[in-house]
Amino acid sequence: MTRTLRTRRETQQFGAAIGRVLAPGDLVVLSGDLGAGKTFLVRAIARALGVRATVTSPTFTLVHEYPAGRATLVHADLYRLRGGALHVEVARLGLRERRAEGAILLVEWGEDAVDALGGAPALAVVLAIAGEHERVATVSGARADRL
């Protein structure tokens, strides 16, 4: 499924739609170029899940956790872990275990770590820059048909 997001508001609405279809233990993998809007989309998903805290990029801390309405939200950014030690580092972070405990994982740059994250994502979202504020989102995964 492909959706054009012409404005920030449309991206927020898309994030809200994603949040509505997620369940405890789900994995969402977000990918796309730097500046494509992955963290912005995560903020919108987090709001839909009931997160009231300020959602920031975990680029340097790697993982942020937020209490959400129906599950803990774990937001990870694996950009700095790409390469040969990726699976070892992901295991060290305990993301697979947090997912097994029922946390919802939103993972930026996680496309190469799906196995280490516990297997197939509920959603894989690829964001492409199409203009200053316009993005194209390509979505696949078990819950993609519910968007």
C-alpha positions in Angstrom: 0.0 0.0 0.0 1.3 3.4 -0.9 0.0 6.7 0.5 1.1 10.2 -0.4 1.4 12.5 2.6 1.1 16.1 1.3 1.3 17.9 4.6 2.5 17.5 8.1 -1.2 17.2 9.1 -1.7 14.3 6.7 1.4 12.6 8.2 -0.1 13.1 11.7 -3.4 11.6 10.6 -1.5 8.7 9.0 0.4 8.1 12.3 -2.9 8.1 14.2 -4.3 5.5 11.8 -1.2 3.3 12.4 -1.6 3.8 16.2 -5.2 2.6 16.0 -4.2 -0.8 14.4 -1.3 -1.7 16.7 -1.5 -4.2 19.5 0.8 -5.1 22.4 3.9 -7.0 21.0 3.7 -5.4 17.6 6.8 -4.3 15.8 6.8 -1.3 13.3 10.0 -0.8 11.3 10.4 2.6 9.8 13.0 3.3 7.1 13.8 6.0 4.6 16.5 8.6 4.0 17.7 11.0 6.7 15.1 13.7 7.1 12.3 11.7 5.6 10.1 12.1 8.7 10.5 8.8 10.6 10.6 10.5 14.0 7.8 12.9 13.1 5.7 9.9 12.2 6.7 8.1 15.4 5.4 11.1 17.4 2.0 10.9 15.7 1.8 7.2 16.4 2.8 7.7 20.0 0.1 10.3 20.5 -2.5 7.9 19.1 -1.3 5.3 21.5 -1.8 7.7 24.4 1.8 8.9 25.0 1.6 12.3 26.6 5.4 12.8 27.1 7.5 14.7 24.6 8.7 12.1 22.0 12.3 12.8 20.8 14.7 11.0 18.6 16.7 8.3 20.3 19.6 8.6 17.8 22.2 9.0 20.5 20.5 7.1 23.4 19.3 4.4 21.0 16.1 3.6 23.0 13.3 5.6 24.7 10.4 4.1 26.5 7.0 5.7 27.1 4.0 4.6 29.0 1.1 4.4 26.6 -2.6 3.5 27.0 -2.5 -0.2 26.1 1.2 -1.0 26.2 4.6 0.5 26.8 5.9 2.1 23.7 9.6 1.4 22.9 11.1 3.8 20.3 14.5 2.7 19.0 16.8 4.2 16.4 19.4 1.7 15.1 21.1 4.1 12.7 24.3 4.1 14.7 24.3 0.3 15.0 24.3 -0.6 11.4 27.0 -3.0 10.2 28.5 -6.3 11.3 27.6 -6.0 15.0 24.0 -5.0 14.5 22.4 -8.2 15.8 24.7 -8.4 18.8 24.0 -4.8 19.8 20.2 -5.2 19.3 20.3 -8.3 21.5 22.2 -6.3 24.1 19.5 -3.6 24.1 16.8 -6.2 25.0 14.3 -5.1 22.3 13.2 -8.6 21.5 12.5 -9.3 25.1 10.6 -6.0 25.5 8.5 -7.0 22.5 7.8 -10.5 24.0 6.7 -8.7 27.2 4.0 -6.9 25.2 5.7 -3.6 24.4 5.0 -2.0 21.1 8.3 -1.4 19.2 8.7 1.4 16.8 12.2 1.0 15.3 13.9 3.4 12.9 16.5 1.9 10.7 15.5 -1.6 11.8 15.0 -3.2 8.4 18.3 -5.2 8.8 17.5 -6.3 12.3 14.0 -7.8 12.0 15.1 -11.3 13.2 16.9 -9.8 16.2 13.7 -7.9 17.0 11.6 -11.0 17.2 10.5 -11.6 13.6 8.1 -10.2 11.1 6.8 -6.6 11.7 3.2 -5.8 12.0 4.0 -2.9 9.7 7.0 -1.8 7.7 6.9 1.8 6.6 9.3 3.2 4.1 9.2 7.0 3.8 10.4 8.8 0.7 10.9 12.5 0.3 8.7 13.8 -2.5 8.8 17.6 -1.8 9.5 20.1 1.0 6.7 18.7 3.2 5.5 15.9 1.0 6.3 12.3 1.6 5.3 9.0 0.1 4.8 6.2 2.5 5.0 2.6 1.3 3.5 0.2 3.9 3.7 -3.6 4.1 3.2 -6.1 6.9 0.5 -8.1 8.5 -1.6 -5.1 9.5 -1.1 -3.0 6.4 -4.5 -3.9 5.0 -6.1 -2.4 8.1 -4.9 1.2 7.3 
